[in-house]
Amino acid sequence: SCKVFYAKDPLKIVRAQGQYMFDEKGGKYLDCINNVAHVGHSHPYVIKAATKQMELLNTNSRFLHDNLVQYAQRLTATLPEKLSVCYFVNSGSEANDLALRLARQYRGHQDVITLE
């Protein structure tokens, strides 16, 4: 059910830097869909932090670790008191799925309206 973007002339992206992605022919494309608005591709600070973390532990949040609790505390300290619970997910798809499940549970309705 997954379709290729630009089906008539598909892109083969081979690298990325900052807000740009590059194809196999050296074409440069502004990346508007891969969460680069946060820090961009290949950001030196993110690479350094990720490397440091992977040297210590490379796993996901299904296991207990003090850093998860500390991060949740730091994050919720910046938010209004009502927003005091964190759900850590792996992707935007997981976040959307969780949001729908929470909304359905809270409201007691199953109907959803979406825009394409």
LOSEDO-565552 format. One record per residue: residue number from 1; x, y, z of N, C-alpha, C in turn. Coordinates in steps of 0.001 Angstrom, whole numbers. Example, Ala and Ser with C-alpha at 12.3 -4.5 7.8 and 13.67 -1.06 7.14 Angstrom:
// residues 2
+-----+---------+---------+---------+---------+---------+---------+---------+---------+---------+
| num |     n.u |     n.v |     n.w |    ca.u |    ca.v |    ca.w |     c.u |     c.v |     c.w |
+-----+---------+---------+---------+---------+---------+---------+---------+---------+---------+
|   1 |   13190 |   -5690 |    7800 |   12300 |   -4500 |    7800 |   13200 |   -3300 |    7800 |
|   2 |   12850 |   -2250 |    7080 |   13670 |   -1060 |    7140 |   12900 |      30 |    7870 |
+-----+---------+---------+---------+---------+---------+---------+---------+---------+---------+
//
This chain:
// residues 116
+-----+---------+---------+---------+---------+---------+---------+---------+---------+---------+
| num |     n.u |     n.v |     n.w |    ca.u |    ca.v |    ca.w |     c.u |     c.v |     c.w |
+-----+---------+---------+---------+---------+---------+---------+---------+---------+---------+
|   1 |     816 |   -1205 |       0 |       0 |       0 |       0 |     854 |    1262 |       0 |
|   2 |    2156 |    1112 |     -61 |    3049 |    2262 |     -67 |    3409 |    2606 |   -1503 |
|   3 |    3151 |    3851 |   -1901 |    3473 |    4219 |   -3272 |    4704 |    5120 |   -3306 |
|   4 |    5396 |    5083 |   -4422 |    6599 |    5877 |   -4613 |    6204 |    7312 |   -4948 |
|   5 |    6868 |    8286 |   -4312 |    6654 |    9675 |   -4684 |    7203 |    9885 |   -6086 |
|   6 |    6601 |   10763 |   -6855 |    7055 |   11086 |   -8206 |    7097 |    9816 |   -9063 |
|   7 |    5980 |    9118 |   -9158 |    5914 |    7829 |   -9850 |    6375 |    7901 |  -11304 |
|   8 |    6135 |    9015 |  -12000 |    6530 |    9112 |  -13410 |    8038 |    9253 |  -13563 |
|   9 |    8679 |    9886 |  -12634 |   10132 |   10094 |  -12690 |   10675 |    9986 |  -11272 |
|  10 |   10740 |    8751 |  -10721 |   11107 |    8588 |   -9303 |   12517 |    9096 |   -8991 |
|  11 |   12648 |    9610 |   -7778 |   13938 |   10101 |   -7307 |   14677 |    8996 |   -6568 |
|  12 |   15954 |    8909 |   -6790 |   16796 |    8007 |   -6003 |   17691 |    8909 |   -5161 |
|  13 |   17288 |    9127 |   -3920 |   18014 |   10004 |   -3009 |   19168 |    9211 |   -2404 |
|  14 |   20377 |    9778 |   -2457 |   21553 |    9057 |   -1962 |   22221 |    9715 |    -760 |
|  15 |   21926 |   11001 |    -511 |   22494 |   11661 |     667 |   21698 |   12917 |     967 |
|  16 |   21960 |   13484 |    2157 |   21270 |   14709 |    2559 |   22186 |   15530 |    3451 |
|  17 |   22008 |   16830 |    3402 |   22784 |   17759 |    4231 |   21903 |   18970 |    4500 |
|  18 |   21784 |   19339 |    5785 |   20946 |   20491 |    6124 |   19513 |   20254 |    5702 |
|  19 |   18948 |   21182 |    4975 |   17562 |   21070 |    4535 |   17429 |   20451 |    3146 |
|  20 |   18527 |   19994 |    2573 |   18514 |   19477 |    1209 |   18779 |   17980 |    1140 |
|  21 |   18204 |   17368 |     100 |   18477 |   15978 |    -246 |   19054 |   15986 |   -1659 |
|  22 |   19909 |   15010 |   -1954 |   20579 |   14954 |   -3242 |   20331 |   13610 |   -3900 |
|  23 |   20035 |   13647 |   -5203 |   19807 |   12399 |   -5917 |   21110 |   11860 |   -6492 |
|  24 |   21019 |   10708 |   -7130 |   22203 |   10030 |   -7652 |   22911 |   10812 |   -8757 |
|  25 |   22211 |   11789 |   -9355 |   22804 |   12589 |  -10420 |   23312 |   13938 |   -9911 |
|  26 |   23222 |   14148 |   -8593 |   23677 |   15402 |   -8005 |   22603 |   16467 |   -7908 |
|  27 |   21371 |   16132 |   -8303 |   20258 |   17081 |   -8193 |   19979 |   17421 |   -6744 |
|  28 |   19670 |   18682 |   -6477 |   19465 |   19181 |   -5111 |   17979 |   19479 |   -4915 |
|  29 |   17402 |   18941 |   -3836 |   15985 |   19101 |   -3557 |   15780 |   19601 |   -2140 |
|  30 |   14908 |   20591 |   -1977 |   14529 |   21069 |    -651 |   13644 |   20006 |     -14 |
|  31 |   14021 |   19496 |    1147 |   13284 |   18434 |    1827 |   12188 |   19053 |    2684 |
|  32 |   10963 |   18831 |    2286 |    9821 |   19390 |    3019 |    9007 |   18322 |    3746 |
|  33 |    9478 |   17067 |    3763 |    8644 |   16010 |    4346 |    9340 |   15144 |    5384 |
|  34 |   10606 |   15265 |    5607 |   11316 |   14342 |    6491 |   11715 |   14939 |    7829 |
|  35 |   10896 |   15768 |    8410 |   11144 |   16335 |    9737 |   12416 |   17177 |    9823 |
|  36 |   12909 |   17676 |    8701 |   14147 |   18443 |    8735 |   13960 |   19843 |    9310 |
|  37 |   12736 |   20249 |    9503 |   12508 |   21576 |   10077 |   13105 |   21684 |   11472 |
|  38 |   13323 |   20572 |   12133 |   13889 |   20586 |   13482 |   15356 |   21010 |   13474 |
|  39 |   16207 |   20249 |   12830 |   17641 |   20564 |   12812 |   18298 |   20267 |   11474 |
|  40 |   17587 |   19691 |   10537 |   18163 |   19371 |    9237 |   18873 |   18030 |    9237 |
|  41 |   19294 |   17630 |    8051 |   20030 |   16379 |    7888 |   21490 |   16590 |    8272 |
|  42 |   22092 |   15581 |    8838 |   23536 |   15542 |    9127 |   24002 |   16698 |   10009 |
|  43 |   23164 |   17138 |   10924 |   23542 |   18239 |   11815 |   24647 |   17753 |   12752 |
|  44 |   25774 |   18456 |   12821 |   26918 |   17985 |   13626 |   26583 |   17743 |   15092 |
|  45 |   25762 |   18578 |   15705 |   25397 |   18403 |   17109 |   24599 |   17118 |   17303 |
|  46 |   23651 |   16873 |   16383 |   22823 |   15669 |   16475 |   23665 |   14422 |   16256 |
|  47 |   24570 |   14475 |   15290 |   25457 |   13332 |   15033 |   26309 |   13034 |   16266 |
|  48 |   26868 |   14085 |   16880 |   27701 |   13904 |   18071 |   26874 |   13308 |   19221 |
|  49 |   25674 |   13855 |   19447 |   24821 |   13358 |   20531 |   24381 |   11915 |   20273 |
|  50 |   24024 |   11604 |   19023 |   23592 |   10244 |   18692 |   24740 |    9258 |   18856 |
|  51 |   25923 |    9654 |   18411 |   27097 |    8787 |   18552 |   27400 |    8523 |   20022 |
|  52 |   27347 |    9576 |   20819 |   27616 |    9435 |   22259 |   26609 |    8466 |   22892 |
|  53 |   25327 |    8613 |   22514 |   24303 |    7737 |   23068 |   24488 |    6299 |   22595 |
|  54 |   24787 |    6114 |   21314 |   24948 |    4752 |   20792 |   26169 |    4055 |   21368 |
|  55 |   27172 |    4829 |   21785 |   28324 |    4227 |   22460 |   27925 |    3679 |   23826 |
|  56 |   26889 |    4269 |   24428 |   26420 |    3843 |   25744 |   25349 |    2765 |   25640 |
|  57 |   24317 |    3032 |   24837 |   23173 |    2134 |   24746 |   22396 |    2465 |   23479 |
|  58 |   22065 |    1448 |   22701 |   21299 |    1644 |   21479 |   20083 |     740 |   21537 |
|  59 |   18984 |    1258 |   22066 |   17749 |     487 |   22181 |   16586 |    1459 |   22086 |
|  60 |   15392 |     956 |   22214 |   14227 |    1840 |   22175 |   13621 |    1973 |   23566 |
|  61 |   12463 |    2575 |   23658 |   11905 |    2912 |   24969 |   11089 |    1783 |   25600 |
|  62 |   11184 |     562 |   25091 |   10419 |    -511 |   25736 |   11080 |    -989 |   27024 |
|  63 |   12324 |    -548 |   27265 |   13025 |    -912 |   28492 |   13118 |     310 |   29398 |
|  64 |   13165 |      88 |   30691 |   13286 |    1189 |   31640 |   14686 |    1782 |   31595 |
|  65 |   14748 |    3093 |   31668 |   16041 |    3774 |   31728 |   15805 |    5143 |   32352 |
|  66 |   16711 |    5576 |   33210 |   16552 |    6859 |   33900 |   16434 |    8031 |   32937 |
|  67 |   17090 |    7964 |   31780 |   17038 |    9080 |   30836 |   15621 |    9352 |   30338 |
|  68 |   14791 |    8312 |   30218 |   13409 |    8519 |   29787 |   12645 |    9353 |   30812 |
|  69 |   12824 |    9022 |   32064 |   12149 |    9752 |   33134 |   12674 |   11190 |   33208 |
|  70 |   13981 |   11345 |   33144 |   14578 |   12682 |   33215 |   14124 |   13555 |   32044 |
|  71 |   14075 |   12970 |   30858 |   13624 |   13731 |   29697 |   12163 |   14137 |   29854 |
|  72 |   11317 |   13221 |   30310 |    9900 |   13534 |   30516 |    9738 |   14649 |   31547 |
|  73 |   10520 |   14614 |   32602 |   10447 |   15664 |   33620 |   10870 |   17017 |   33050 |
|  74 |   11967 |   17040 |   32295 |   12433 |   18294 |   31694 |   11416 |   18826 |   30685 |
|  75 |   10834 |   17924 |   29908 |    9854 |   18326 |   28901 |    8585 |   18881 |   29548 |
|  76 |    8024 |   18162 |   30518 |    6776 |   18610 |   31137 |    6969 |   19870 |   31970 |
|  77 |    8180 |   20132 |   32417 |    8443 |   21363 |   33170 |    8282 |   22604 |   32292 |
|  78 |    8322 |   22438 |   30981 |    8163 |   23574 |   30064 |    6724 |   23766 |   29625 |
|  79 |    5832 |   22871 |   30056 |    4441 |   22873 |   29577 |    3475 |   23263 |   30694 |
|  80 |    2245 |   23640 |   30325 |    1220 |   23893 |   31356 |    1000 |   22647 |   32211 |
|  81 |     570 |   22845 |   33449 |     439 |   21742 |   34407 |    -461 |   20612 |   33904 |
|  82 |   -1498 |   20947 |   33138 |   -2404 |   19918 |   32626 |   -1701 |   18955 |   31665 |
|  83 |    -631 |   19400 |   31043 |     115 |   18545 |   30117 |    1287 |   17919 |   30870 |
|  84 |     962 |   16927 |   31680 |    1974 |   16362 |   32575 |    2287 |   14891 |   32297 |
|  85 |    1768 |   14349 |   31205 |    1998 |   12951 |   30867 |    2705 |   12882 |   29519 |
|  86 |    3707 |   12024 |   29417 |    4434 |   11835 |   28160 |    4213 |   10425 |   27644 |
|  87 |    4010 |   10333 |   26353 |    3982 |    9051 |   25665 |    5088 |    9110 |   24621 |
|  88 |    6093 |    8287 |   24765 |    7188 |    8268 |   23802 |    6859 |    7265 |   22706 |
|  89 |    6943 |    7719 |   21472 |    6650 |    6864 |   20333 |    7816 |    6918 |   19353 |
|  90 |    7786 |    6030 |   18395 |    8898 |    5861 |   17466 |    8779 |    6714 |   16208 |
|  91 |    7573 |    7137 |   15850 |    7397 |    7818 |   14571 |    6135 |    8660 |   14594 |
|  92 |    5976 |    9456 |   13553 |    4753 |   10229 |   13386 |    3543 |    9328 |   13237 |
|  93 |    3725 |    8191 |   12564 |    2618 |    7240 |   12397 |    2169 |    6692 |   13742 |
|  94 |    3128 |    6330 |   14585 |    2780 |    5848 |   15930 |    2104 |    6948 |   16736 |
|  95 |    2582 |    8173 |   16607 |    1980 |    9298 |   17341 |     540 |    9507 |   16895 |
|  96 |     296 |    9461 |   15587 |   -1069 |    9620 |   15071 |   -1968 |    8496 |   15544 |
|  97 |   -1456 |    7269 |   15507 |   -2231 |    6124 |   15958 |   -2595 |    6261 |   17433 |
|  98 |   -1612 |    6648 |   18244 |   -1871 |    6822 |   19675 |   -2880 |    7945 |   19915 |
|  99 |   -2735 |    9060 |   19199 |   -3661 |   10180 |   19360 |   -5089 |    9763 |   19027 |
| 100 |   -5267 |    8990 |   17966 |   -6602 |    8507 |   17607 |   -7168 |    7581 |   18675 |
| 101 |   -6335 |    6660 |   19163 |   -6812 |    5746 |   20205 |   -7187 |    6479 |   21477 |
| 102 |   -6379 |    7464 |   21867 |   -6690 |    8250 |   23071 |   -7973 |    9054 |   22890 |
| 103 |   -8117 |    9682 |   21736 |   -9322 |   10479 |   21464 |  -10571 |    9599 |   21449 |
| 104 |  -10461 |    8436 |   20829 |  -11608 |    7520 |   20797 |  -11975 |    7046 |   22195 |
| 105 |  -10987 |    6738 |   22999 |  -11248 |    6302 |   24374 |  -11877 |    7433 |   25192 |
| 106 |  -11341 |    8626 |   25059 |  -11805 |    9770 |   25844 |  -13221 |   10182 |   25451 |
| 107 |  -13479 |   10254 |   24141 |  -14775 |   10740 |   23662 |  -15817 |    9634 |   23538 |
| 108 |  -15365 |    8384 |   23428 |  -16317 |    7294 |   23275 |  -16880 |    7182 |   21868 |
| 109 |  -16247 |    7810 |   20901 |  -16693 |    7761 |   19505 |  -15622 |    7085 |   18658 |
| 110 |  -16047 |    6475 |   17556 |  -15109 |    5806 |   16655 |  -14911 |    6572 |   15347 |
| 111 |  -15758 |    7548 |   15051 |  -15692 |    8275 |   13792 |  -14494 |    9219 |   13744 |
| 112 |  -13924 |    9339 |   12551 |  -12758 |   10210 |   12335 |  -12957 |   10946 |   11020 |
| 113 |  -12608 |   12212 |   10999 |  -12612 |   12988 |    9754 |  -11163 |   13315 |    9449 |
| 114 |  -10733 |   13065 |    8211 |   -9375 |   13366 |    7815 |   -9370 |   14167 |    6516 |
| 115 |   -8287 |   14852 |    6285 |   -8087 |   15575 |    5029 |   -6973 |   14898 |    4268 |
| 116 |   -7106 |   14806 |    2964 |   -6047 |   14195 |    2155 |   -5373 |   15276 |    1327 |
+-----+---------+---------+---------+---------+---------+---------+---------+---------+---------+
//
